[in-house]
Amino acid sequence: MLGADAIARGAYEAGISYATSYPGTPATHILESIIRNTDVPCEWSINEKVALEVAYGVSLTGRRVLCSMKHVGLNVAADPLMTMSYLGVRGGLVIAMGDDPGAYSSQNEQDSRFYAYFAKIPCLEPYDGETAKNYTKLAFELSETFHIPVILRTQTRLLHCYLPVTLEEPLPQKEVSLVKDPDNLLPLPKNVLRLHKELNAKQPLIEEWIAERNFNEVYPGEGKVGIIACGITFNYAMEFAQELPILKITGYPVSKALIAKFVKDLEEVIVLEDGYPLVEKIARCLHPKVKGKLSGDVPAEGELSPDVVLRLLGKGAEVQPEKVPPRPPTLCPGCPHREFFKALVEAKPNYITGDIGCYTLGALPPLNAMDTCLCMGASITNAIGIAKQGVQRVAAVIGDSTFLHSGITGLLDAVYNRANILVCILDNSTVAMTGHQPTPIIGIGPRGEETKAINLVELCKACGVDSVVEVDPLKKEEMVEALKKGLETPGVHVVISKRPCVLIAGKLHKRETKA
Ligand SMILES: Cc1ncc(C[n+]2csc(CCOP(=O)(O)OP(=O)(O)O)c2C)c(N)n1
């Protein structure tokens, strides 16, 4: 099964009662696997902060819960995470992170292990199918042993690989048991320092728990050059340098004493980690000759591929030349976003702030219809900043899912602070970029069940915008006119470009005719 399936299976075998997620490659398939392969209740949440907070609610009932997201999702969910570690959890709460070294489908390469360090919570880093499943189960055990959320750090290479996995029977789900514990569940000033102290006191115990299991272990070898291999890079070390002494690191916090003992008699230490240099920093305090990203021996950007490791070991001759031509993403033929962008260009805005979704590809030639893109939701807020400096005819372009994820607050800000901007919401009835998960606008739940639909027009009206119109992007003249009007008239104006994604249009049509 896929690495993502293995994590879903691990959570299922651990007896989770709920799963939450907001889609984002490479983590999307974790919840999709739970949806398809289990009957565990679950939700596509509105955003990652919501997903983690809902998960925390489940944990408060004493039940186990899995929350999955892509690495940048944790930036959105960082607020609850940072205090959740102080309050602690009741039922096991595991956050499965999909990191993306190489940024195959992401806006950056951030390393979730640093969030674990920042929040003072443990992190487990599986490296194959068996550990993907088993570490997920162990993460729940760890979470409940120390009443702490646990990060399971994975990446594209593991989540999207087919791997052998042994199946076991699932544990029964736990009974709901609510407790009222204001001293520990309310981070009021009178409690905070004590809770922080308690969190600090857990650290050596967690380190011990990790040390007692085989997350971090030495594989003896020949010679005076040793490798410290973190997470998935352990596979590269075993494949290309099995003869060398290897220290496998897959559980954090790592015992410094273990690293000190491993490097003591070595002349040179190579640190392999896919992400930012976390363990290398520790190793450099303990040994004078450490090769890694900080020393410049390993590229500090991009995925740590087998090629890079071979070169590092002086076995570069075995490197295979790149055979696959690059296939950068592009808007599909027939995509309604294309027609929208053609109209937008004709309406001649002075600046177009973009957002994250399929429509970001409108930035590419021949459309060239986007000037900036920062993170989810930032199109509207970036536009406010630009317009506030006197720039006129500023358009913000945002997708329907992205608008609900983190655009609404920006729209409220625009209304409240009287910005003169045009907001274009591209409603294609789906979360297209991540593989067509349902959006709240179509009122369908994760397993295709009917639920309440969110009405975008009414929502924008309720935010207090000066005007909101819905236009079919295939009606070009109508669209150009609506966009021009929005750009020329002072105030906050919303144009909703409404037409289903071509890849789901057929499915939606079938649903409508059936209904
Ligand atoms: C914080 C964060 N979470 C998740 C993602 C992954 N992601 C990229 S675009 C997107 C949503 C796209 O949906 P929508 O806005 O409806 O646009 P569409 O792709 O359908 O055009 C998601 C979930 C991300 N880049 N950043």
The ligand as an ORCA input file, in Angstrom:
! r2SCAN-3c Opt
* xyz 1 1
  C      -1.727     26.116      4.230
  C      -1.962     25.298      3.007
  N      -2.825     24.260      3.074
  C      -3.060     23.495      1.990
  C      -2.430     23.764      0.804
  C      -2.678     22.861     -0.399
  N      -3.552     23.545     -1.334
  C      -3.054     24.230     -2.360
  S      -4.238     24.999     -3.186
  C      -5.454     24.407     -2.247
  C      -6.912     24.720     -2.460
  C      -7.291     24.859     -3.855
  O      -8.682     24.895     -3.968
  P      -9.425     26.147     -4.539
  O      -9.053     27.379     -3.807
  O     -10.875     25.844     -4.548
  O      -8.850     26.296     -6.016
  P      -8.839     25.245     -7.241
  O      -7.588     24.450     -7.143
  O     -10.071     24.405     -7.124
  O      -8.826     26.096     -8.452
  C      -4.912     23.603     -1.289
  C      -5.728     22.896     -0.345
  C      -1.515     24.838      0.788
  N      -0.821     25.144     -0.291
  N      -1.309     25.581      1.886
*
